[in-house]
Amino acid sequence: MTSFTQIQRQNDILQPIRQWMESMEIHNAKLAHFLCKLIPAQCPFERDIVVFGRKLFHIPPMCKLNPLYEEVVSLRFKALCYLADQCGEDVTVYC
């Protein structure tokens, strides 16, 4: 019996992009810095709307609606690891 997730993965048109992003390795400090600056550490859309000190509503993080969210976050993590482990740089500026 085939599960729903297996069917989804078979019909996933983004699978080639996912595989490319997952297999990407970082071997260049300039590229690593670029990726760390480009990809935010937290979702920039999550907000609490406050008026006169009262929270009216909360806008949830929309980043997780991105179908490539996990791959993008993983790519940023690879870049941070490269800078910290291979280049010996302090990556706290990107956190």
HTML snippet that shows the backbone in 3Dmol.js (N, CA, C, O; Angstrom):
<script src="https://3Dmol.org/build/3Dmol-min.js"></script>
<div id="view" style="width:600px;height:400px;position:relative"></div>
<script>
const pdb = `
ATOM      1  N   MET A   1       0.833  -1.177   0.000  1.00  0.00           N
ATOM      2  CA  MET A   1       0.000   0.000   0.000  1.00  0.00           C
ATOM      3  C   MET A   1       0.884   1.249   0.000  1.00  0.00           C
ATOM      4  O   MET A   1       1.827   1.345   0.786  1.00  0.00           O
ATOM      5  N   THR A   2       0.588   2.174  -0.854  1.00  0.00           N
ATOM      6  CA  THR A   2       1.366   3.398  -0.985  1.00  0.00           C
ATOM      7  C   THR A   2       0.781   4.481  -0.084  1.00  0.00           C
ATOM      8  O   THR A   2      -0.426   4.720  -0.081  1.00  0.00           O
ATOM      9  N   SER A   3       1.656   5.131   0.680  1.00  0.00           N
ATOM     10  CA  SER A   3       1.181   6.187   1.580  1.00  0.00           C
ATOM     11  C   SER A   3       1.049   7.501   0.814  1.00  0.00           C
ATOM     12  O   SER A   3       1.563   7.656  -0.294  1.00  0.00           O
ATOM     13  N   PHE A   4       0.345   8.434   1.439  1.00  0.00           N
ATOM     14  CA  PHE A   4       0.119   9.746   0.829  1.00  0.00           C
ATOM     15  C   PHE A   4       1.428  10.490   0.605  1.00  0.00           C
ATOM     16  O   PHE A   4       1.605  11.146  -0.422  1.00  0.00           O
ATOM     17  N   THR A   5       2.366  10.388   1.585  1.00  0.00           N
ATOM     18  CA  THR A   5       3.645  11.096   1.440  1.00  0.00           C
ATOM     19  C   THR A   5       4.466  10.517   0.292  1.00  0.00           C
ATOM     20  O   THR A   5       5.155  11.258  -0.410  1.00  0.00           O
ATOM     21  N   GLN A   6       4.401   9.234   0.101  1.00  0.00           N
ATOM     22  CA  GLN A   6       5.134   8.622  -1.015  1.00  0.00           C
ATOM     23  C   GLN A   6       4.576   9.109  -2.344  1.00  0.00           C
ATOM     24  O   GLN A   6       5.332   9.375  -3.279  1.00  0.00           O
ATOM     25  N   ILE A   7       3.262   9.226  -2.430  1.00  0.00           N
ATOM     26  CA  ILE A   7       2.643   9.730  -3.663  1.00  0.00           C
ATOM     27  C   ILE A   7       3.036  11.182  -3.873  1.00  0.00           C
ATOM     28  O   ILE A   7       3.328  11.591  -4.997  1.00  0.00           O
ATOM     29  N   GLN A   8       3.046  11.966  -2.795  1.00  0.00           N
ATOM     30  CA  GLN A   8       3.445  13.372  -2.897  1.00  0.00           C
ATOM     31  C   GLN A   8       4.867  13.493  -3.424  1.00  0.00           C
ATOM     32  O   GLN A   8       5.137  14.309  -4.306  1.00  0.00           O
ATOM     33  N   ARG A   9       5.771  12.689  -2.892  1.00  0.00           N
ATOM     34  CA  ARG A   9       7.172  12.771  -3.313  1.00  0.00           C
ATOM     35  C   ARG A   9       7.348  12.345  -4.767  1.00  0.00           C
ATOM     36  O   ARG A   9       8.186  12.902  -5.476  1.00  0.00           O
ATOM     37  N   GLN A  10       6.567  11.366  -5.217  1.00  0.00           N
ATOM     38  CA  GLN A  10       6.667  10.923  -6.599  1.00  0.00           C
ATOM     39  C   GLN A  10       6.186  12.018  -7.550  1.00  0.00           C
ATOM     40  O   GLN A  10       6.708  12.153  -8.657  1.00  0.00           O
ATOM     41  N   ASN A  11       5.201  12.792  -7.127  1.00  0.00           N
ATOM     42  CA  ASN A  11       4.631  13.837  -7.970  1.00  0.00           C
ATOM     43  C   ASN A  11       5.202  15.221  -7.656  1.00  0.00           C
ATOM     44  O   ASN A  11       4.656  16.228  -8.108  1.00  0.00           O
ATOM     45  N   ASP A  12       6.260  15.282  -6.911  1.00  0.00           N
ATOM     46  CA  ASP A  12       6.844  16.555  -6.495  1.00  0.00           C
ATOM     47  C   ASP A  12       7.683  17.153  -7.624  1.00  0.00           C
ATOM     48  O   ASP A  12       8.744  16.628  -7.961  1.00  0.00           O
ATOM     49  N   ILE A  13       7.201  18.249  -8.202  1.00  0.00           N
ATOM     50  CA  ILE A  13       7.936  18.865  -9.311  1.00  0.00           C
ATOM     51  C   ILE A  13       9.159  19.631  -8.819  1.00  0.00           C
ATOM     52  O   ILE A  13      10.032  19.983  -9.612  1.00  0.00           O
ATOM     53  N   LEU A  14       9.227  19.891  -7.517  1.00  0.00           N
ATOM     54  CA  LEU A  14      10.369  20.599  -6.958  1.00  0.00           C
ATOM     55  C   LEU A  14      11.497  19.657  -6.515  1.00  0.00           C
ATOM     56  O   LEU A  14      12.527  20.114  -6.019  1.00  0.00           O
ATOM     57  N   GLN A  15      11.307  18.367  -6.692  1.00  0.00           N
ATOM     58  CA  GLN A  15      12.296  17.389  -6.232  1.00  0.00           C
ATOM     59  C   GLN A  15      13.695  17.621  -6.825  1.00  0.00           C
ATOM     60  O   GLN A  15      14.672  17.506  -6.086  1.00  0.00           O
ATOM     61  N   PRO A  16      13.840  17.937  -8.103  1.00  0.00           N
ATOM     62  CA  PRO A  16      15.192  18.204  -8.622  1.00  0.00           C
ATOM     63  C   PRO A  16      15.864  19.392  -7.923  1.00  0.00           C
ATOM     64  O   PRO A  16      17.068  19.361  -7.665  1.00  0.00           O
ATOM     65  N   ILE A  17      15.094  20.424  -7.623  1.00  0.00           N
ATOM     66  CA  ILE A  17      15.657  21.585  -6.921  1.00  0.00           C
ATOM     67  C   ILE A  17      16.027  21.205  -5.496  1.00  0.00           C
ATOM     68  O   ILE A  17      17.071  21.614  -4.987  1.00  0.00           O
ATOM     69  N   ARG A  18      15.155  20.410  -4.848  1.00  0.00           N
ATOM     70  CA  ARG A  18      15.445  19.944  -3.490  1.00  0.00           C
ATOM     71  C   ARG A  18      16.755  19.163  -3.456  1.00  0.00           C
ATOM     72  O   ARG A  18      17.606  19.402  -2.599  1.00  0.00           O
ATOM     73  N   GLN A  19      16.911  18.238  -4.385  1.00  0.00           N
ATOM     74  CA  GLN A  19      18.128  17.421  -4.429  1.00  0.00           C
ATOM     75  C   GLN A  19      19.356  18.280  -4.690  1.00  0.00           C
ATOM     76  O   GLN A  19      20.404  18.061  -4.083  1.00  0.00           O
ATOM     77  N   TRP A  20      19.239  19.260  -5.591  1.00  0.00           N
ATOM     78  CA  TRP A  20      20.358  20.131  -5.905  1.00  0.00           C
ATOM     79  C   TRP A  20      20.765  20.933  -4.675  1.00  0.00           C
ATOM     80  O   TRP A  20      21.952  21.062  -4.375  1.00  0.00           O
ATOM     81  N   MET A  21      19.773  21.475  -3.964  1.00  0.00           N
ATOM     82  CA  MET A  21      20.080  22.276  -2.778  1.00  0.00           C
ATOM     83  C   MET A  21      20.656  21.412  -1.656  1.00  0.00           C
ATOM     84  O   MET A  21      21.562  21.847  -0.946  1.00  0.00           O
ATOM     85  N   GLU A  22      20.143  20.204  -1.492  1.00  0.00           N
ATOM     86  CA  GLU A  22      20.637  19.312  -0.452  1.00  0.00           C
ATOM     87  C   GLU A  22      22.060  18.838  -0.739  1.00  0.00           C
ATOM     88  O   GLU A  22      22.842  18.625   0.187  1.00  0.00           O
ATOM     89  N   SER A  23      22.392  18.674  -2.009  1.00  0.00           N
ATOM     90  CA  SER A  23      23.725  18.183  -2.362  1.00  0.00           C
ATOM     91  C   SER A  23      24.764  19.300  -2.454  1.00  0.00           C
ATOM     92  O   SER A  23      25.960  19.028  -2.559  1.00  0.00           O
ATOM     93  N   MET A  24      24.314  20.543  -2.414  1.00  0.00           N
ATOM     94  CA  MET A  24      25.226  21.677  -2.525  1.00  0.00           C
ATOM     95  C   MET A  24      26.174  21.713  -1.324  1.00  0.00           C
ATOM     96  O   MET A  24      25.754  21.589  -0.174  1.00  0.00           O
ATOM     97  N   GLU A  25      27.449  21.884  -1.622  1.00  0.00           N
ATOM     98  CA  GLU A  25      28.453  22.007  -0.568  1.00  0.00           C
ATOM     99  C   GLU A  25      29.071  23.391  -0.648  1.00  0.00           C
ATOM    100  O   GLU A  25      29.224  23.960  -1.729  1.00  0.00           O
ATOM    101  N   ILE A  26      29.416  23.914   0.499  1.00  0.00           N
ATOM    102  CA  ILE A  26      29.988  25.257   0.579  1.00  0.00           C
ATOM    103  C   ILE A  26      31.503  25.124   0.716  1.00  0.00           C
ATOM    104  O   ILE A  26      31.990  24.526   1.676  1.00  0.00           O
ATOM    105  N   HIS A  27      32.251  25.680  -0.243  1.00  0.00           N
ATOM    106  CA  HIS A  27      33.713  25.642  -0.225  1.00  0.00           C
ATOM    107  C   HIS A  27      34.317  27.022  -0.468  1.00  0.00           C
ATOM    108  O   HIS A  27      35.486  27.140  -0.836  1.00  0.00           O
ATOM    109  N   ASN A  28      33.513  28.064  -0.260  1.00  0.00           N
ATOM    110  CA  ASN A  28      33.957  29.409  -0.568  1.00  0.00           C
ATOM    111  C   ASN A  28      33.418  30.351   0.513  1.00  0.00           C
ATOM    112  O   ASN A  28      32.209  30.413   0.737  1.00  0.00           O
ATOM    113  N   ALA A  29      34.301  31.072   1.173  1.00  0.00           N
ATOM    114  CA  ALA A  29      33.895  31.964   2.256  1.00  0.00           C
ATOM    115  C   ALA A  29      33.002  33.097   1.757  1.00  0.00           C
ATOM    116  O   ALA A  29      32.078  33.517   2.454  1.00  0.00           O
ATOM    117  N   LYS A  30      33.278  33.587   0.557  1.00  0.00           N
ATOM    118  CA  LYS A  30      32.474  34.671  -0.001  1.00  0.00           C
ATOM    119  C   LYS A  30      31.029  34.216  -0.215  1.00  0.00           C
ATOM    120  O   LYS A  30      30.089  34.945   0.104  1.00  0.00           O
ATOM    121  N   LEU A  31      30.860  33.006  -0.757  1.00  0.00           N
ATOM    122  CA  LEU A  31      29.529  32.444  -0.966  1.00  0.00           C
ATOM    123  C   LEU A  31      28.841  32.198   0.381  1.00  0.00           C
ATOM    124  O   LEU A  31      27.648  32.465   0.522  1.00  0.00           O
ATOM    125  N   ALA A  32      29.572  31.700   1.351  1.00  0.00           N
ATOM    126  CA  ALA A  32      29.005  31.437   2.679  1.00  0.00           C
ATOM    127  C   ALA A  32      28.511  32.725   3.325  1.00  0.00           C
ATOM    128  O   ALA A  32      27.421  32.756   3.897  1.00  0.00           O
ATOM    129  N   HIS A  33      29.306  33.787   3.236  1.00  0.00           N
ATOM    130  CA  HIS A  33      28.883  35.077   3.779  1.00  0.00           C
ATOM    131  C   HIS A  33      27.633  35.588   3.057  1.00  0.00           C
ATOM    132  O   HIS A  33      26.711  36.101   3.690  1.00  0.00           O
ATOM    133  N   PHE A  34      27.608  35.446   1.756  1.00  0.00           N
ATOM    134  CA  PHE A  34      26.465  35.886   0.964  1.00  0.00           C
ATOM    135  C   PHE A  34      25.192  35.158   1.393  1.00  0.00           C
ATOM    136  O   PHE A  34      24.150  35.782   1.590  1.00  0.00           O
ATOM    137  N   LEU A  35      25.283  33.832   1.537  1.00  0.00           N
ATOM    138  CA  LEU A  35      24.114  33.044   1.932  1.00  0.00           C
ATOM    139  C   LEU A  35      23.644  33.411   3.337  1.00  0.00           C
ATOM    140  O   LEU A  35      22.441  33.490   3.586  1.00  0.00           O
ATOM    141  N   CYS A  36      24.570  33.632   4.243  1.00  0.00           N
ATOM    142  CA  CYS A  36      24.206  33.986   5.625  1.00  0.00           C
ATOM    143  C   CYS A  36      23.539  35.351   5.697  1.00  0.00           C
ATOM    144  O   CYS A  36      22.676  35.577   6.545  1.00  0.00           O
ATOM    145  N   LYS A  37      23.928  36.253   4.821  1.00  0.00           N
ATOM    146  CA  LYS A  37      23.295  37.577   4.782  1.00  0.00           C
ATOM    147  C   LYS A  37      21.946  37.519   4.074  1.00  0.00           C
ATOM    148  O   LYS A  37      21.006  38.213   4.461  1.00  0.00           O
ATOM    149  N   LEU A  38      21.855  36.699   3.049  1.00  0.00           N
ATOM    150  CA  LEU A  38      20.642  36.603   2.239  1.00  0.00           C
ATOM    151  C   LEU A  38      19.512  35.875   2.957  1.00  0.00           C
ATOM    152  O   LEU A  38      18.361  36.309   2.894  1.00  0.00           O
ATOM    153  N   ILE A  39      19.823  34.779   3.635  1.00  0.00           N
ATOM    154  CA  ILE A  39      18.808  33.947   4.285  1.00  0.00           C
ATOM    155  C   ILE A  39      18.693  34.380   5.749  1.00  0.00           C
ATOM    156  O   ILE A  39      19.659  34.246   6.500  1.00  0.00           O
ATOM    157  N   PRO A  40      17.538  34.894   6.168  1.00  0.00           N
ATOM    158  CA  PRO A  40      17.404  35.375   7.545  1.00  0.00           C
ATOM    159  C   PRO A  40      17.408  34.231   8.562  1.00  0.00           C
ATOM    160  O   PRO A  40      17.020  33.104   8.256  1.00  0.00           O
ATOM    161  N   ALA A  41      17.858  34.554   9.782  1.00  0.00           N
ATOM    162  CA  ALA A  41      17.898  33.565  10.858  1.00  0.00           C
ATOM    163  C   ALA A  41      16.492  33.235  11.353  1.00  0.00           C
ATOM    164  O   ALA A  41      16.229  32.117  11.794  1.00  0.00           O
ATOM    165  N   GLN A  42      15.604  34.202  11.279  1.00  0.00           N
ATOM    166  CA  GLN A  42      14.214  34.012  11.694  1.00  0.00           C
ATOM    167  C   GLN A  42      13.308  34.509  10.590  1.00  0.00           C
ATOM    168  O   GLN A  42      13.698  35.333   9.763  1.00  0.00           O
ATOM    169  N   CYS A  43      12.111  34.001  10.593  1.00  0.00           N
ATOM    170  CA  CYS A  43      11.142  34.418   9.584  1.00  0.00           C
ATOM    171  C   CYS A  43      10.833  35.899   9.764  1.00  0.00           C
ATOM    172  O   CYS A  43      10.404  36.305  10.844  1.00  0.00           O
ATOM    173  N   PRO A  44      11.038  36.708   8.746  1.00  0.00           N
ATOM    174  CA  PRO A  44      10.833  38.146   8.900  1.00  0.00           C
ATOM    175  C   PRO A  44       9.369  38.570   8.924  1.00  0.00           C
ATOM    176  O   PRO A  44       9.076  39.740   9.170  1.00  0.00           O
ATOM    177  N   PHE A  45       8.451  37.654   8.679  1.00  0.00           N
ATOM    178  CA  PHE A  45       7.043  38.033   8.587  1.00  0.00           C
ATOM    179  C   PHE A  45       6.266  37.821   9.877  1.00  0.00           C
ATOM    180  O   PHE A  45       5.150  38.323  10.007  1.00  0.00           O
ATOM    181  N   GLU A  46       6.827  37.092  10.830  1.00  0.00           N
ATOM    182  CA  GLU A  46       6.114  36.834  12.078  1.00  0.00           C
ATOM    183  C   GLU A  46       6.058  38.123  12.897  1.00  0.00           C
ATOM    184  O   GLU A  46       7.084  38.745  13.169  1.00  0.00           O
ATOM    185  N   ARG A  47       4.849  38.511  13.283  1.00  0.00           N
ATOM    186  CA  ARG A  47       4.671  39.766  14.008  1.00  0.00           C
ATOM    187  C   ARG A  47       3.529  39.661  15.013  1.00  0.00           C
ATOM    188  O   ARG A  47       2.575  38.905  14.832  1.00  0.00           O
ATOM    189  N   ASP A  48       3.661  40.443  16.072  1.00  0.00           N
ATOM    190  CA  ASP A  48       2.549  40.694  16.985  1.00  0.00           C
ATOM    191  C   ASP A  48       2.083  42.109  16.694  1.00  0.00           C
ATOM    192  O   ASP A  48       2.887  43.041  16.715  1.00  0.00           O
ATOM    193  N   ILE A  49       0.813  42.282  16.425  1.00  0.00           N
ATOM    194  CA  ILE A  49       0.255  43.604  16.173  1.00  0.00           C
ATOM    195  C   ILE A  49      -0.267  44.136  17.513  1.00  0.00           C
ATOM    196  O   ILE A  49      -1.225  43.613  18.083  1.00  0.00           O
ATOM    197  N   VAL A  50       0.400  45.199  17.997  1.00  0.00           N
ATOM    198  CA  VAL A  50       0.093  45.766  19.309  1.00  0.00           C
ATOM    199  C   VAL A  50      -0.354  47.218  19.133  1.00  0.00           C
ATOM    200  O   VAL A  50       0.313  48.008  18.464  1.00  0.00           O
ATOM    201  N   VAL A  51      -1.488  47.556  19.738  1.00  0.00           N
ATOM    202  CA  VAL A  51      -2.003  48.914  19.709  1.00  0.00           C
ATOM    203  C   VAL A  51      -2.309  49.332  21.145  1.00  0.00           C
ATOM    204  O   VAL A  51      -3.045  48.649  21.857  1.00  0.00           O
ATOM    205  N   PHE A  52      -1.742  50.449  21.554  1.00  0.00           N
ATOM    206  CA  PHE A  52      -1.911  50.962  22.915  1.00  0.00           C
ATOM    207  C   PHE A  52      -1.557  49.919  23.974  1.00  0.00           C
ATOM    208  O   PHE A  52      -2.225  49.818  25.003  1.00  0.00           O
ATOM    209  N   GLY A  53      -0.508  49.150  23.716  1.00  0.00           N
ATOM    210  CA  GLY A  53      -0.032  48.170  24.684  1.00  0.00           C
ATOM    211  C   GLY A  53      -0.818  46.870  24.721  1.00  0.00           C
ATOM    212  O   GLY A  53      -0.496  45.979  25.507  1.00  0.00           O
ATOM    213  N   ARG A  54      -1.842  46.746  23.889  1.00  0.00           N
ATOM    214  CA  ARG A  54      -2.634  45.508  23.850  1.00  0.00           C
ATOM    215  C   ARG A  54      -2.362  44.767  22.551  1.00  0.00           C
ATOM    216  O   ARG A  54      -2.387  45.352  21.468  1.00  0.00           O
ATOM    217  N   LYS A  55      -2.107  43.497  22.673  1.00  0.00           N
ATOM    218  CA  LYS A  55      -1.858  42.662  21.491  1.00  0.00           C
ATOM    219  C   LYS A  55      -3.200  42.367  20.821  1.00  0.00           C
ATOM    220  O   LYS A  55      -4.066  41.709  21.398  1.00  0.00           O
ATOM    221  N   LEU A  56      -3.354  42.864  19.599  1.00  0.00           N
ATOM    222  CA  LEU A  56      -4.598  42.637  18.864  1.00  0.00           C
ATOM    223  C   LEU A  56      -4.624  41.263  18.208  1.00  0.00           C
ATOM    224  O   LEU A  56      -5.598  40.519  18.325  1.00  0.00           O
ATOM    225  N   PHE A  57      -3.528  40.939  17.510  1.00  0.00           N
ATOM    226  CA  PHE A  57      -3.443  39.623  16.891  1.00  0.00           C
ATOM    227  C   PHE A  57      -2.004  39.296  16.548  1.00  0.00           C
ATOM    228  O   PHE A  57      -1.123  40.153  16.607  1.00  0.00           O
ATOM    229  N   HIS A  58      -1.784  38.059  16.193  1.00  0.00           N
ATOM    230  CA  HIS A  58      -0.454  37.535  15.890  1.00  0.00           C
ATOM    231  C   HIS A  58      -0.448  37.054  14.442  1.00  0.00           C
ATOM    232  O   HIS A  58      -1.317  36.283  14.036  1.00  0.00           O
ATOM    233  N   ILE A  59       0.523  37.505  13.676  1.00  0.00           N
ATOM    234  CA  ILE A  59       0.702  37.012  12.308  1.00  0.00           C
ATOM    235  C   ILE A  59       1.722  35.875  12.386  1.00  0.00           C
ATOM    236  O   ILE A  59       2.869  36.106  12.768  1.00  0.00           O
ATOM    237  N   PRO A  60       1.323  34.653  12.029  1.00  0.00           N
ATOM    238  CA  PRO A  60       2.237  33.518  12.157  1.00  0.00           C
ATOM    239  C   PRO A  60       3.354  33.565  11.115  1.00  0.00           C
ATOM    240  O   PRO A  60       3.246  34.285  10.122  1.00  0.00           O
ATOM    241  N   PRO A  61       4.425  32.804  11.335  1.00  0.00           N
ATOM    242  CA  PRO A  61       5.516  32.799  10.362  1.00  0.00           C
ATOM    243  C   PRO A  61       5.061  32.191   9.038  1.00  0.00           C
ATOM    244  O   PRO A  61       4.637  31.037   8.980  1.00  0.00           O
ATOM    245  N   MET A  62       5.156  32.980   7.994  1.00  0.00           N
ATOM    246  CA  MET A  62       4.733  32.529   6.672  1.00  0.00           C
ATOM    247  C   MET A  62       5.823  31.722   5.958  1.00  0.00           C
ATOM    248  O   MET A  62       5.559  31.075   4.944  1.00  0.00           O
ATOM    249  N   CYS A  63       7.037  31.763   6.487  1.00  0.00           N
ATOM    250  CA  CYS A  63       8.150  31.082   5.835  1.00  0.00           C
ATOM    251  C   CYS A  63       7.897  29.586   5.665  1.00  0.00           C
ATOM    252  O   CYS A  63       8.331  28.980   4.686  1.00  0.00           O
ATOM    253  N   LYS A  64       7.196  29.008   6.618  1.00  0.00           N
ATOM    254  CA  LYS A  64       6.973  27.565   6.560  1.00  0.00           C
ATOM    255  C   LYS A  64       6.003  27.184   5.446  1.00  0.00           C
ATOM    256  O   LYS A  64       5.837  26.001   5.149  1.00  0.00           O
ATOM    257  N   LEU A  65       5.370  28.163   4.834  1.00  0.00           N
ATOM    258  CA  LEU A  65       4.529  27.884   3.674  1.00  0.00           C
ATOM    259  C   LEU A  65       5.376  27.716   2.417  1.00  0.00           C
ATOM    260  O   LEU A  65       4.898  27.196   1.409  1.00  0.00           O
ATOM    261  N   ASN A  66       6.629  28.155   2.476  1.00  0.00           N
ATOM    262  CA  ASN A  66       7.552  28.003   1.358  1.00  0.00           C
ATOM    263  C   ASN A  66       7.843  26.514   1.167  1.00  0.00           C
ATOM    264  O   ASN A  66       8.282  25.860   2.112  1.00  0.00           O
ATOM    265  N   PRO A  67       7.615  25.965  -0.012  1.00  0.00           N
ATOM    266  CA  PRO A  67       7.847  24.525  -0.214  1.00  0.00           C
ATOM    267  C   PRO A  67       9.322  24.137  -0.128  1.00  0.00           C
ATOM    268  O   PRO A  67       9.632  22.953   0.007  1.00  0.00           O
ATOM    269  N   LEU A  68      10.220  25.083  -0.201  1.00  0.00           N
ATOM    270  CA  LEU A  68      11.656  24.791  -0.103  1.00  0.00           C
ATOM    271  C   LEU A  68      12.246  25.307   1.210  1.00  0.00           C
ATOM    272  O   LEU A  68      13.461  25.479   1.316  1.00  0.00           O
ATOM    273  N   TYR A  69      11.407  25.554   2.199  1.00  0.00           N
ATOM    274  CA  TYR A  69      11.846  26.134   3.469  1.00  0.00           C
ATOM    275  C   TYR A  69      12.950  25.307   4.131  1.00  0.00           C
ATOM    276  O   TYR A  69      13.976  25.858   4.531  1.00  0.00           O
ATOM    277  N   GLU A  70      12.757  24.019   4.249  1.00  0.00           N
ATOM    278  CA  GLU A  70      13.738  23.155   4.918  1.00  0.00           C
ATOM    279  C   GLU A  70      15.085  23.180   4.197  1.00  0.00           C
ATOM    280  O   GLU A  70      16.132  23.204   4.843  1.00  0.00           O
ATOM    281  N   GLU A  71      15.064  23.173   2.888  1.00  0.00           N
ATOM    282  CA  GLU A  71      16.296  23.173   2.112  1.00  0.00           C
ATOM    283  C   GLU A  71      17.035  24.508   2.242  1.00  0.00           C
ATOM    284  O   GLU A  71      18.263  24.530   2.321  1.00  0.00           O
ATOM    285  N   VAL A  72      16.300  25.609   2.264  1.00  0.00           N
ATOM    286  CA  VAL A  72      16.911  26.931   2.394  1.00  0.00           C
ATOM    287  C   VAL A  72      17.564  27.076   3.770  1.00  0.00           C
ATOM    288  O   VAL A  72      18.686  27.569   3.878  1.00  0.00           O
ATOM    289  N   VAL A  73      16.860  26.645   4.818  1.00  0.00           N
ATOM    290  CA  VAL A  73      17.403  26.711   6.176  1.00  0.00           C
ATOM    291  C   VAL A  73      18.638  25.819   6.292  1.00  0.00           C
ATOM    292  O   VAL A  73      19.616  26.188   6.942  1.00  0.00           O
ATOM    293  N   SER A  74      18.591  24.663   5.668  1.00  0.00           N
ATOM    294  CA  SER A  74      19.729  23.746   5.681  1.00  0.00           C
ATOM    295  C   SER A  74      20.939  24.360   4.970  1.00  0.00           C
ATOM    296  O   SER A  74      22.075  24.195   5.415  1.00  0.00           O
ATOM    297  N   LEU A  75      20.692  25.061   3.877  1.00  0.00           N
ATOM    298  CA  LEU A  75      21.774  25.710   3.135  1.00  0.00           C
ATOM    299  C   LEU A  75      22.428  26.802   3.984  1.00  0.00           C
ATOM    300  O   LEU A  75      23.651  26.948   3.973  1.00  0.00           O
ATOM    301  N   ARG A  76      21.630  27.555   4.710  1.00  0.00           N
ATOM    302  CA  ARG A  76      22.172  28.586   5.603  1.00  0.00           C
ATOM    303  C   ARG A  76      23.005  27.943   6.709  1.00  0.00           C
ATOM    304  O   ARG A  76      24.066  28.452   7.072  1.00  0.00           O
ATOM    305  N   PHE A  77      22.522  26.829   7.238  1.00  0.00           N
ATOM    306  CA  PHE A  77      23.253  26.117   8.282  1.00  0.00           C
ATOM    307  C   PHE A  77      24.599  25.608   7.764  1.00  0.00           C
ATOM    308  O   PHE A  77      25.608  25.686   8.464  1.00  0.00           O
ATOM    309  N   LYS A  78      24.609  25.085   6.533  1.00  0.00           N
ATOM    310  CA  LYS A  78      25.867  24.619   5.935  1.00  0.00           C
ATOM    311  C   LYS A  78      26.863  25.775   5.799  1.00  0.00           C
ATOM    312  O   LYS A  78      28.056  25.616   6.056  1.00  0.00           O
ATOM    313  N   ALA A  79      26.352  26.935   5.393  1.00  0.00           N
ATOM    314  CA  ALA A  79      27.221  28.107   5.241  1.00  0.00           C
ATOM    315  C   ALA A  79      27.777  28.552   6.594  1.00  0.00           C
ATOM    316  O   ALA A  79      28.958  28.884   6.701  1.00  0.00           O
ATOM    317  N   LEU A  80      26.936  28.559   7.620  1.00  0.00           N
ATOM    318  CA  LEU A  80      27.399  28.920   8.961  1.00  0.00           C
ATOM    319  C   LEU A  80      28.447  27.942   9.465  1.00  0.00           C
ATOM    320  O   LEU A  80      29.456  28.351  10.040  1.00  0.00           O
ATOM    321  N   CYS A  81      28.215  26.657   9.254  1.00  0.00           N
ATOM    322  CA  CYS A  81      29.175  25.628   9.682  1.00  0.00           C
ATOM    323  C   CYS A  81      30.504  25.780   8.959  1.00  0.00           C
ATOM    324  O   CYS A  81      31.564  25.621   9.565  1.00  0.00           O
ATOM    325  N   TYR A  82      30.454  26.088   7.668  1.00  0.00           N
ATOM    326  CA  TYR A  82      31.685  26.274   6.910  1.00  0.00           C
ATOM    327  C   TYR A  82      32.485  27.444   7.477  1.00  0.00           C
ATOM    328  O   TYR A  82      33.693  27.336   7.688  1.00  0.00           O
ATOM    329  N   LEU A  83      31.805  28.554   7.721  1.00  0.00           N
ATOM    330  CA  LEU A  83      32.495  29.733   8.251  1.00  0.00           C
ATOM    331  C   LEU A  83      33.089  29.460   9.631  1.00  0.00           C
ATOM    332  O   LEU A  83      34.205  29.890   9.924  1.00  0.00           O
ATOM    333  N   ALA A  84      32.353  28.754  10.469  1.00  0.00           N
ATOM    334  CA  ALA A  84      32.822  28.485  11.830  1.00  0.00           C
ATOM    335  C   ALA A  84      33.913  27.411  11.853  1.00  0.00           C
ATOM    336  O   ALA A  84      34.948  27.591  12.496  1.00  0.00           O
ATOM    337  N   ASP A  85      33.687  26.307  11.161  1.00  0.00           N
ATOM    338  CA  ASP A  85      34.605  25.165  11.242  1.00  0.00           C
ATOM    339  C   ASP A  85      35.832  25.301  10.341  1.00  0.00           C
ATOM    340  O   ASP A  85      36.957  25.063  10.780  1.00  0.00           O
ATOM    341  N   GLN A  86      35.614  25.681   9.091  1.00  0.00           N
ATOM    342  CA  GLN A  86      36.714  25.721   8.126  1.00  0.00           C
ATOM    343  C   GLN A  86      37.476  27.045   8.173  1.00  0.00           C
ATOM    344  O   GLN A  86      38.703  27.065   8.079  1.00  0.00           O
ATOM    345  N   CYS A  87      36.745  28.146   8.320  1.00  0.00           N
ATOM    346  CA  CYS A  87      37.390  29.472   8.291  1.00  0.00           C
ATOM    347  C   CYS A  87      37.722  29.988   9.692  1.00  0.00           C
ATOM    348  O   CYS A  87      38.479  30.948   9.840  1.00  0.00           O
ATOM    349  N   GLY A  88      37.160  29.356  10.707  1.00  0.00           N
ATOM    350  CA  GLY A  88      37.424  29.778  12.093  1.00  0.00           C
ATOM    351  C   GLY A  88      36.843  31.140  12.429  1.00  0.00           C
ATOM    352  O   GLY A  88      37.361  31.833  13.304  1.00  0.00           O
ATOM    353  N   GLU A  89      35.793  31.528  11.760  1.00  0.00           N
ATOM    354  CA  GLU A  89      35.188  32.850  11.987  1.00  0.00           C
ATOM    355  C   GLU A  89      34.126  32.790  13.070  1.00  0.00           C
ATOM    356  O   GLU A  89      33.556  31.735  13.348  1.00  0.00           O
ATOM    357  N   ASP A  90      33.871  33.936  13.671  1.00  0.00           N
ATOM    358  CA  ASP A  90      32.814  34.079  14.656  1.00  0.00           C
ATOM    359  C   ASP A  90      31.515  34.337  13.893  1.00  0.00           C
ATOM    360  O   ASP A  90      31.393  35.357  13.214  1.00  0.00           O
ATOM    361  N   VAL A  91      30.553  33.435  13.994  1.00  0.00           N
ATOM    362  CA  VAL A  91      29.323  33.553  13.221  1.00  0.00           C
ATOM    363  C   VAL A  91      28.176  34.154  14.026  1.00  0.00           C
ATOM    364  O   VAL A  91      27.035  34.161  13.565  1.00  0.00           O
ATOM    365  N   THR A  92      28.466  34.655  15.218  1.00  0.00           N
ATOM    366  CA  THR A  92      27.393  35.229  16.043  1.00  0.00           C
ATOM    367  C   THR A  92      26.757  36.457  15.401  1.00  0.00           C
ATOM    368  O   THR A  92      25.634  36.817  15.752  1.00  0.00           O
ATOM    369  N   VAL A  93      27.445  37.103  14.477  1.00  0.00           N
ATOM    370  CA  VAL A  93      26.854  38.258  13.787  1.00  0.00           C
ATOM    371  C   VAL A  93      25.672  37.843  12.910  1.00  0.00           C
ATOM    372  O   VAL A  93      24.839  38.680  12.563  1.00  0.00           O
ATOM    373  N   TYR A  94      25.593  36.570  12.550  1.00  0.00           N
ATOM    374  CA  TYR A  94      24.504  36.063  11.710  1.00  0.00           C
ATOM    375  C   TYR A  94      23.389  35.419  12.511  1.00  0.00           C
ATOM    376  O   TYR A  94      22.427  34.916  11.930  1.00  0.00           O
ATOM    377  N   CYS A  95      23.496  35.424  13.822  1.00  0.00           N
ATOM    378  CA  CYS A  95      22.468  34.779  14.665  1.00  0.00           C
ATOM    379  C   CYS A  95      21.489  35.787  15.206  1.00  0.00           C
ATOM    380  O   CYS A  95      20.563  35.421  15.930  1.00  0.00           O
TER     381      CYS A  95
END
`;
const viewer = $3Dmol.createViewer("view");
viewer.addModel(pdb, "pdb");
viewer.setStyle({}, {cartoon: {color: "spectrum"}});
viewer.zoomTo();
viewer.render();
</script>
